[in-house]
Amino acid sequence: QVQVVESGGGLVQAGGSLRLSCTASGFTFEDYNMGWFRQAPGKEREGVAFISWSAEDTYYADSVKARFTISRDNAKNTLYLQMNSLKPEDTAMYYCAASDLGHTIVDLTAEDFVYWGQGTQVTVSS
């Protein structure tokens, strides 16, 4: 049974930091590219950061470049998102997702992801 479970969300003041984690099971984690998405109320889902299966390639949305860092530990079946210099506009539900291989990181869209977590809420106060 596939499980994707996010953790690490919470309430933080603007300028603060959070580290999200995503633990996966039920599929071969190292055979999948991984990504973080977010969705705020009334807004479309946004791809935040993606990482290739080997961690050699990464992609960041312009809105988070230089502030967020995606990483993975294949030995622990875990994906991370380090979020620094948080802004109120980063407030959203954050989702972890897995995409099978065959896509370049920069070309990934939400439709390419086959496994999704339930999300973890990040709220940034001003």
C-alpha positions in Angstrom: 0.0 0.0 0.0 1.4 3.3 -1.1 1.7 6.0 1.6 3.1 9.5 1.4 3.1 11.4 4.6 4.1 15.0 5.1 5.1 16.6 8.4 6.8 19.7 9.7 4.2 22.3 8.9 3.1 24.9 11.4 2.8 28.6 12.3 5.9 30.8 11.9 6.5 34.5 11.8 7.7 36.2 8.6 11.4 35.8 8.2 11.4 32.4 10.0 12.2 28.9 8.8 10.5 25.6 8.6 11.7 22.2 7.4 9.1 19.9 5.9 9.6 16.2 5.6 7.9 13.6 3.5 8.2 9.9 4.2 7.2 7.4 1.5 6.4 3.7 1.5 4.8 1.1 -0.7 6.9 2.0 -3.8 10.6 2.1 -4.6 11.4 5.7 -3.6 14.7 5.9 -5.4 12.9 5.1 -8.7 10.8 8.3 -8.6 11.4 11.9 -9.1 9.9 13.8 -6.2 8.3 17.2 -5.7 6.6 19.7 -3.4 3.5 21.5 -4.4 1.4 24.1 -2.5 -2.1 25.4 -2.7 -3.5 28.4 -0.9 -7.2 29.0 -0.5 -8.7 30.4 -3.7 -5.5 29.8 -5.6 -4.3 27.2 -8.1 -1.9 24.5 -7.1 1.7 25.6 -7.6 4.8 23.4 -8.1 7.3 24.7 -5.6 10.3 22.4 -6.0 11.2 19.2 -7.8 14.2 16.8 -7.4 15.4 14.0 -9.6 15.7 10.4 -8.3 19.4 10.8 -7.9 19.2 14.3 -6.5 21.5 15.6 -9.3 18.8 17.8 -10.8 16.5 20.3 -9.0 13.9 22.8 -10.0 12.5 25.8 -8.1 9.6 28.1 -8.8 10.7 31.7 -9.1 8.7 32.6 -6.1 10.9 30.4 -3.8 14.3 30.5 -5.5 17.2 31.2 -3.1 14.9 30.7 -0.1 13.8 27.1 -0.3 16.0 24.0 -0.7 14.7 20.5 -1.7 16.7 17.4 -0.8 16.1 13.7 -0.4 17.6 10.7 1.4 16.9 7.6 -0.6 18.2 5.4 2.2 15.4 6.8 4.4 12.7 7.1 1.7 12.4 10.7 2.8 12.0 14.0 1.0 12.7 17.4 2.6 12.0 21.0 1.9 14.0 23.6 3.9 12.1 26.9 3.8 14.0 30.0 4.9 13.0 33.7 4.9 9.4 32.8 4.9 6.8 35.3 3.8 3.1 35.6 4.4 2.5 34.7 0.8 4.1 31.3 1.4 1.1 30.4 3.5 -0.5 27.3 2.0 -1.1 23.6 2.3 2.1 21.9 1.1 1.9 18.5 -0.6 4.6 15.9 -1.4 4.3 13.9 -4.6 6.1 11.3 -6.6 6.6 11.2 -10.4 7.8 8.2 -12.2 10.9 8.5 -14.4 10.7 9.6 -18.0 10.3 13.3 -17.4 13.0 15.9 -17.1 12.7 17.9 -13.9 12.1 21.3 -15.5 9.2 19.9 -17.6 7.3 18.2 -14.8 3.7 19.2 -14.2 1.2 18.1 -11.6 -0.3 15.6 -14.0 3.1 13.7 -14.1 2.9 12.9 -10.4 1.2 9.6 -9.5 1.4 9.5 -5.7 0.4 12.3 -3.4 0.3 13.0 0.3 -2.5 14.6 2.3 -0.6 17.8 2.9 0.8 19.8 5.8 -0.3 23.3 6.6 2.2 26.1 6.6 1.1 29.5 8.0 3.3 32.5 8.0 2.2 35.5 10.1 3.2 39.0 9.3 
